[in-house]
Amino acid sequence: MTETNLRILLKSRPQGRPGPQHFERSEEPRPTPRPGEVLVRHRFLSLDPYMRGRMSDAPSYAAPVALGAVMEGECVGEVVESHHPGFSTGDRVRGARGWQQWSVAHGSTLIKLPDQDGVPDSAYLGVLGMPGTTAWVGVTEILQVKPGDCFVVSAASGAVGSVAGQIARRMGARVVGIAGGAEKTRFVTEELGFDACVDHRGDLASALDAACPNGIDCYFENVGGPVQAAVFPRMRDFGRIAFCGMVAEYNQDPPPPGPNLMALVRKRLRLQGFLVSDHPRAWKQWSEVGGAWLREGGLRFREDVAQGLENAPEAFAGLLEGRNFGKLVVAI
Ligand SMILES: NC(=O)c1ccc[n+]([C@@H]2O[C@H](COP(=O)([O-])OP(=O)(O)OC[C@H]3O[C@@H](n4cnc5c(N)ncnc54)[C@H](OP(=O)(O)O)[C@@H]3O)[C@@H](O)[C@H]2O)c1
């Protein structure tokens, strides 16, 4: 049994692409569990795109990994020594144990894997782990896929996308993946059973037009960048987009200009366009509610009155330049 614990520490914060120079190896004696704790020998470590964010100290939804600390990551492993009543030697467990060979964890922070279920341990880091659960939330709760929807997912051969497409297909959608290269696109259709898969390294716009001739109802966004730019104009009326991640942009420093939509993911923002004409009942509701507020003096308004119909063109031009102050009307 290895008595030392090899750990990978974050040495410096990458600008752009992370590489070995940003990490440091450290060997320590194997840790010893105390009461309530469990000693775990790690078997598999999950590597996930979110880790790029943990290497940066830019504001985000989670704190960065401190310089000199063990990199964060989920592991599955085996209990070697237990001082917690919920675990026995030999149990298979999952937990956020970091980039290292061993760890001690309080039993309350570990999840026991089912016994002898025929599922490989590593699958609890992927298809049945965080990425698979992400796919499930995105498809069922955020996109609320309906039978007949045209559902598109980027990074379709990846951990999240591969599961998202399969869930959507089971929910009755026509599923189109986007992936990089012939080998991945073939895998997505032939192994995963998607209806189609297009290669973002080719002419993505034309390929999407061919695969989604009536447009896209649901887009599961994993990538951002040019893939996102190709998908957006092909969304149908009342389409839905689940912003899961934008891996193509994680190494870009500074981030791409413009309204960077990664803020939607980090801050769990809801973004929805609407047209008042789709809400006919609201007219009556608002005239009752707003009318009452107005009459009791609780609703203020200001008007900017242009005099004479002949002045309407000039007044309208002014509206687009900010010359009006308040609701612009023309006194005819
Ligand atoms: N919101 C959440 O809670 C949550 C949870 C988990 C994951 N995520 C996000 O979900 C996304 C997918 O994660 P994953 O774990 O499933 O990763 P993954 O798909 O297993 O791996 C990343 C894939 O992204 C694609 N990619 C990378 N750079 C690209 C680029 N420049 N242009 C186009 N495609 C590129 C590559 O696939 P191709 O070669 O096919 O392009 C690559 O294999 C990531 O954005 C991640 O941050 C979010």
The ligand as a Gaussian input file, in Angstrom:
#p B3LYP/6-31G(d) Opt

LIG

0 1
 N      -23.787000      24.867000     -15.199000
 C      -23.356000      23.772000     -14.571000
 O      -23.748000      23.441000     -13.442000
 C      -22.352000      22.910000     -15.276000
 C      -21.996000      21.651000     -14.773000
 C      -21.125000      20.870000     -15.520000
 C      -20.577000      21.341000     -16.704000
 N      -20.923000      22.578000     -17.126000
 C      -20.436000      23.110000     -18.415000
 O      -20.878000      22.229000     -19.422000
 C      -19.991000      22.305000     -20.520000
 C      -19.582000      20.896000     -20.945000
 O      -18.875000      20.304000     -19.860000
 P      -18.390000      18.777000     -19.975000
 O      -17.961000      18.376000     -18.621000
 O      -19.414000      17.988000     -20.664000
 O      -17.111000      18.920000     -20.903000
 P      -16.758000      18.007000     -22.159000
 O      -17.825000      18.193000     -23.179000
 O      -16.516000      16.632000     -21.698000
 O      -15.393000      18.619000     -22.692000
 C      -15.311000      19.853000     -23.306000
 C      -15.669000      19.786000     -24.804000
 O      -16.005000      21.083000     -25.226000
 C      -15.699000      21.213000     -26.597000
 N      -14.877000      22.420000     -26.809000
 C      -13.794000      22.791000     -26.114000
 N      -13.282000      23.913000     -26.634000
 C      -14.085000      24.247000     -27.675000
 C      -14.084000      25.298000     -28.622000
 N      -13.138000      26.231000     -28.592000
 N      -15.076000      25.347000     -29.555000
 C      -16.030000      24.399000     -29.593000
 N      -16.073000      23.346000     -28.727000
 C      -15.106000      23.286000     -27.790000
 C      -14.878000      20.010000     -27.003000
 O      -15.733000      19.145000     -27.736000
 P      -15.734000      19.185000     -29.347000
 O      -14.406000      18.716000     -29.796000
 O      -16.843000      18.305000     -29.737000
 O      -15.966000      20.621000     -29.732000
 C      -14.495000      19.371000     -25.683000
 O      -14.331000      18.000000     -25.779000
 C      -18.842000      23.187000     -20.084000
 O      -19.076000      24.490000     -20.565000
 C      -18.946000      23.183000     -18.571000
 O      -18.376000      24.316000     -17.984000
 C      -21.781000      23.372000     -16.438000

